[in-house]
Amino acid sequence: MRDLNALKSLAGIVTAIACSASDGAAQPGCTALEIPATRLEPPPTQYVRFCERHPDACRLIGDETLGADPGLDRLLDSVNKAVNSEIELVSDPDRLGVEEDWSFPQNCQGDCEDLALEKRRRLVAAGLPGASLTMAIVHHEFQFFPHAVLLVETDTGTWVLDNLNDEITCWSAVPYRYERRERPDGLWIRYQVR
């Protein structure tokens, strides 16, 4: 969320590490995200403010788990790559003059959570249920920067849509430590630090 040079240089590393198929299809061997939780908590303040401005974008209704199929794989791949290529990664201090603000991208610029929210907006507009598309806050395991991604829950596992990687990747195949994750009921799961 802060160090954009580290984020940009990491994009190549993440792509090399990820066990991704080149055609965007889901890889075998993924599971649902299961990490011991410490508690449930309210959403981050910045997300609450976003939801006050965009209440429909925070209504996570419908099926919480999607049935995987080639059409879903293509849709996820297409939206992830489109948003990554269309939106320039710019930090909130550089773009807005504030430390942290969750919003949709503006003027083709945004930071990691803005891109994740835009991906969810496009996927919901394409017919996917919002309850299967949740935000997550993570930290890079080696470079230690905070980051936000969109998680997609399917019957073949939990998949990550990430602005640092054009490929759809299993949650366990990215170098992230999961801090917290949104639930469809509005609460967030806080995970144990490993």
Sine and cosine of phi, psi and omega as CSV:
sin_phi,cos_phi,sin_psi,cos_psi,sin_omega,cos_omega
0.00,0.00,-0.44,0.90,-0.05,-1.00
-0.95,-0.31,-0.85,0.53,-0.15,-0.99
-1.00,0.08,1.00,-0.05,-0.08,-1.00
-0.94,0.34,-0.54,0.84,0.04,-1.00
-0.89,0.45,-0.67,0.74,0.05,-1.00
-0.90,0.43,-0.66,0.76,0.02,-1.00
-0.89,0.46,-0.71,0.70,-0.04,-1.00
-0.92,0.40,-0.67,0.75,0.00,-1.00
-0.94,0.35,-0.47,0.88,-0.01,-1.00
-0.96,0.29,-0.39,0.92,-0.07,-1.00
-0.80,0.60,-0.69,0.73,0.02,-1.00
-0.92,0.40,-0.61,0.79,0.01,-1.00
-0.92,0.40,-0.71,0.71,-0.01,-1.00
-0.88,0.48,-0.67,0.74,0.01,-1.00
-0.89,0.46,-0.64,0.77,0.00,-1.00
-0.93,0.36,-0.59,0.81,-0.04,-1.00
-0.97,0.26,-0.61,0.79,-0.15,-0.99
-0.89,0.46,0.63,-0.78,0.05,-1.00
-1.00,-0.04,0.96,0.27,-0.11,-0.99
-0.94,-0.35,0.55,-0.84,0.11,-0.99
-0.99,0.12,0.58,-0.82,-0.07,-1.00
-0.95,0.32,-0.35,0.94,-0.02,-1.00
-1.00,-0.07,0.15,0.99,0.03,-1.00
0.99,0.11,-0.02,1.00,-0.01,-1.00
-0.96,0.28,0.49,-0.87,0.02,-1.00
-0.88,0.47,0.66,-0.75,-0.01,-1.00
-1.00,0.06,0.49,-0.87,0.06,-1.00
-0.95,0.32,0.37,-0.93,0.11,-0.99
1.00,0.01,0.10,0.99,0.04,-1.00
-1.00,0.09,0.44,-0.90,0.05,-1.00
-0.76,-0.65,0.15,-0.99,0.13,-0.99
-0.92,0.38,0.56,-0.83,0.02,-1.00
-0.90,0.44,0.89,-0.46,0.02,-1.00
-0.70,-0.71,0.97,-0.24,0.04,-1.00
-0.76,-0.65,0.64,-0.77,0.04,-1.00
-0.84,0.54,0.73,-0.68,-0.01,-1.00
-0.99,-0.15,0.55,-0.84,0.06,-1.00
-0.99,-0.11,-0.54,0.84,-0.02,-1.00
-0.14,-0.99,0.20,-0.98,0.22,-0.98
-0.98,-0.18,0.56,-0.83,-0.03,-1.00
-0.54,-0.84,0.25,-0.97,0.07,-1.00
-0.91,0.41,0.29,-0.96,0.03,-1.00
-0.92,0.39,0.34,-0.94,0.08,-1.00
-0.85,0.52,0.54,-0.84,-0.04,-1.00
-0.82,0.57,-0.66,0.75,-0.02,-1.00
-0.90,0.43,-0.57,0.82,0.03,-1.00
-0.95,0.31,-0.62,0.79,0.07,-1.00
-0.85,0.53,-0.71,0.71,0.01,-1.00
-0.90,0.45,-0.65,0.76,0.06,-1.00
-0.86,0.51,-0.72,0.69,-0.04,-1.00
-0.92,0.40,-0.52,0.85,0.09,-1.00
-0.91,0.42,-0.59,0.81,0.02,-1.00
-0.99,0.16,-0.50,0.87,-0.08,-1.00
-0.72,-0.69,0.92,0.39,-0.09,-1.00
-0.86,0.51,-0.58,0.81,0.00,-1.00
-0.91,0.42,-0.50,0.87,-0.01,-1.00
-0.95,0.31,-0.24,0.97,-0.03,-1.00
-0.94,-0.34,0.06,1.00,0.07,-1.00
-0.99,0.11,0.98,-0.19,-0.07,-1.00
-0.99,-0.14,1.00,0.04,-0.07,-1.00
-0.92,-0.40,0.21,-0.98,0.05,-1.00
1.00,-0.07,-0.23,-0.97,-0.02,-1.00
-0.89,0.46,0.68,-0.73,0.03,-1.00
-1.00,0.07,-0.28,0.96,0.01,-1.00
-0.76,-0.65,0.78,-0.63,0.01,-1.00
-1.00,-0.05,0.58,-0.81,0.17,-0.99
-0.98,0.20,0.85,-0.53,-0.04,-1.00
-0.95,0.32,0.63,-0.78,0.12,-0.99
-0.35,-0.94,0.26,-0.97,-0.04,-1.00
-0.85,0.53,-0.57,0.82,0.03,-1.00
-0.90,0.44,-0.65,0.76,0.05,-1.00
-0.90,0.43,-0.71,0.71,0.02,-1.00
-0.84,0.55,-0.71,0.70,-0.01,-1.00
-0.90,0.43,-0.66,0.75,0.01,-1.00
-0.89,0.45,-0.75,0.66,0.01,-1.00
-0.86,0.50,-0.71,0.70,0.00,-1.00
-0.88,0.48,-0.71,0.70,-0.04,-1.00
-0.90,0.44,-0.73,0.68,-0.03,-1.00
-0.92,0.38,-0.69,0.73,0.00,-1.00
-0.86,0.51,-0.75,0.66,-0.02,-1.00
-0.92,0.38,-0.64,0.77,-0.02,-1.00
-0.89,0.46,-0.76,0.65,-0.02,-1.00
-0.90,0.43,-0.67,0.75,0.01,-1.00
-0.87,0.49,-0.58,0.81,-0.04,-1.00
-1.00,0.07,-0.49,0.87,-0.06,-1.00
-0.99,0.11,-0.49,0.87,-0.12,-0.99
-0.96,-0.30,0.84,-0.54,0.04,-1.00
-0.98,0.21,0.73,-0.68,0.02,-1.00
-0.97,0.23,0.93,-0.38,0.00,-1.00
-0.69,-0.73,0.74,-0.67,-0.04,-1.00
-0.93,0.38,0.38,-0.92,0.05,-1.00
-0.88,0.48,-0.68,0.73,0.04,-1.00
-0.87,0.50,-0.64,0.77,0.01,-1.00
-0.95,0.30,-0.59,0.81,-0.09,-1.00
-1.00,0.04,-0.65,0.76,-0.14,-0.99
-0.88,-0.48,-0.21,0.98,-0.03,-1.00
0.97,0.23,0.32,0.95,0.05,-1.00
-0.80,-0.60,0.37,-0.93,-0.06,-1.00
-0.92,0.39,-0.72,0.69,-0.08,-1.00
-0.48,-0.88,0.81,-0.58,0.04,-1.00
-0.54,-0.84,0.84,-0.53,0.06,-1.00
-1.00,-0.01,0.79,-0.61,0.00,-1.00
-0.35,-0.94,0.10,-1.00,0.18,-0.98
-0.98,0.21,0.44,-0.90,0.04,-1.00
-0.83,0.56,0.56,-0.83,0.04,-1.00
-0.79,-0.61,0.66,-0.75,-0.01,-1.00
0.79,0.61,0.63,0.78,0.03,-1.00
0.87,0.50,0.51,0.86,0.05,-1.00
-0.69,-0.72,0.49,-0.87,0.07,-1.00
0.00,-1.00,0.16,-0.99,0.08,-1.00
-0.96,-0.27,-0.17,-0.98,-0.22,-0.98
-0.86,0.52,-0.69,0.72,-0.01,-1.00
-0.94,0.33,-0.51,0.86,0.05,-1.00
-0.90,0.44,-0.67,0.74,0.02,-1.00
-0.92,0.39,-0.64,0.77,0.02,-1.00
-0.90,0.44,-0.67,0.75,0.02,-1.00
-0.91,0.41,-0.60,0.80,0.04,-1.00
-0.92,0.40,-0.63,0.78,0.04,-1.00
-0.88,0.47,-0.69,0.72,0.02,-1.00
-0.89,0.45,-0.67,0.74,0.01,-1.00
-0.84,0.54,-0.70,0.71,-0.02,-1.00
-0.93,0.36,-0.62,0.78,0.00,-1.00
-0.93,0.37,-0.64,0.77,0.07,-1.00
-0.91,0.41,-0.67,0.75,0.04,-1.00
-0.88,0.47,-0.48,0.88,0.03,-1.00
-0.99,0.12,-0.02,1.00,0.10,-1.00
0.94,-0.34,-0.01,1.00,0.02,-1.00
-0.98,0.20,0.55,-0.84,0.04,-1.00
-0.97,0.26,0.72,-0.69,-0.01,-1.00
-0.87,0.50,-0.47,0.88,-0.03,-1.00
-0.90,0.43,-0.33,0.94,0.02,-1.00
-1.00,-0.04,0.00,1.00,-0.11,-0.99
-0.83,-0.56,0.99,-0.15,-0.10,-1.00
-0.87,-0.50,0.52,-0.85,0.04,-1.00
-0.98,0.17,0.50,-0.87,0.10,-1.00
-0.64,-0.77,0.59,-0.81,0.10,-0.99
-0.95,-0.30,0.79,-0.61,-0.08,-1.00
-0.76,-0.65,0.19,-0.98,0.15,-0.99
-0.78,-0.63,0.66,-0.75,0.05,-1.00
-0.93,0.38,0.73,-0.69,-0.10,-1.00
-0.94,0.34,-0.41,0.91,-0.08,-1.00
-0.94,-0.35,-0.59,0.81,-0.02,-1.00
-0.98,-0.20,-0.13,0.99,0.21,-0.98
0.90,0.44,0.38,0.92,0.05,-1.00
-1.00,-0.04,0.52,-0.85,0.08,-1.00
-0.97,0.24,0.45,-0.89,-0.11,-0.99
-0.38,-0.92,0.39,-0.92,0.07,-1.00
-0.82,-0.58,0.63,-0.78,0.01,-1.00
-0.67,-0.74,0.25,-0.97,0.11,-0.99
-0.97,-0.23,0.77,-0.64,0.05,-1.00
-0.97,-0.25,0.67,-0.74,0.03,-1.00
-0.89,-0.46,0.86,-0.51,-0.04,-1.00
-1.00,-0.06,0.87,-0.50,0.03,-1.00
-0.77,-0.64,0.18,-0.98,0.05,-1.00
-0.96,0.27,-0.02,1.00,0.13,-0.99
-0.96,-0.30,0.11,0.99,0.04,-1.00
0.76,-0.66,-0.03,-1.00,0.03,-1.00
-0.98,-0.18,0.85,-0.53,-0.10,-1.00
-0.93,-0.36,0.57,-0.82,-0.06,-1.00
-0.96,-0.27,0.80,-0.60,0.20,-0.98
-0.97,-0.24,0.88,-0.48,-0.23,-0.97
-0.74,-0.68,0.69,-0.73,0.04,-1.00
-0.96,0.28,-0.16,0.99,0.05,-1.00
-1.00,-0.07,-0.01,1.00,-0.05,-1.00
-0.50,-0.87,0.83,-0.56,0.01,-1.00
-0.97,0.24,-0.27,0.96,-0.01,-1.00
-1.00,-0.02,0.59,-0.81,0.10,-0.99
-0.97,0.25,0.79,-0.61,-0.17,-0.99
-0.77,-0.63,0.57,-0.82,0.09,-1.00
-0.89,0.45,0.60,-0.80,-0.03,-1.00
-0.81,0.58,-0.54,0.84,-0.06,-1.00
-1.00,0.09,-0.09,1.00,-0.06,-1.00
-0.98,-0.22,0.11,0.99,0.05,-1.00
-0.95,-0.32,0.48,-0.88,-0.08,-1.00
-0.99,0.12,0.81,0.58,-0.05,-1.00
-0.88,-0.48,0.54,-0.84,0.18,-0.98
-0.98,-0.21,0.86,-0.51,-0.08,-1.00
-0.99,0.16,0.86,-0.52,-0.01,-1.00
-1.00,-0.02,-0.79,0.61,0.03,-1.00
-0.41,-0.91,0.36,-0.93,-0.06,-1.00
-0.62,-0.79,0.63,-0.77,0.04,-1.00
-0.94,0.33,0.57,-0.82,0.15,-0.99
-0.93,-0.37,0.44,-0.90,0.00,-1.00
-0.86,0.50,-0.39,0.92,-0.01,-1.00
-0.99,0.14,0.03,1.00,0.05,-1.00
0.98,-0.18,-0.30,0.95,0.07,-1.00
-0.99,0.12,0.27,-0.96,0.04,-1.00
-0.87,-0.50,0.62,-0.79,0.06,-1.00
-1.00,0.00,0.80,-0.59,0.11,-0.99
-0.99,-0.13,0.81,-0.58,-0.05,-1.00
-1.00,-0.09,0.41,-0.91,0.09,-1.00
-0.92,0.40,0.65,-0.76,0.08,-1.00
-0.98,0.22,0.76,-0.65,0.01,-1.00
-0.98,-0.18,0.00,0.00,0.00,0.00
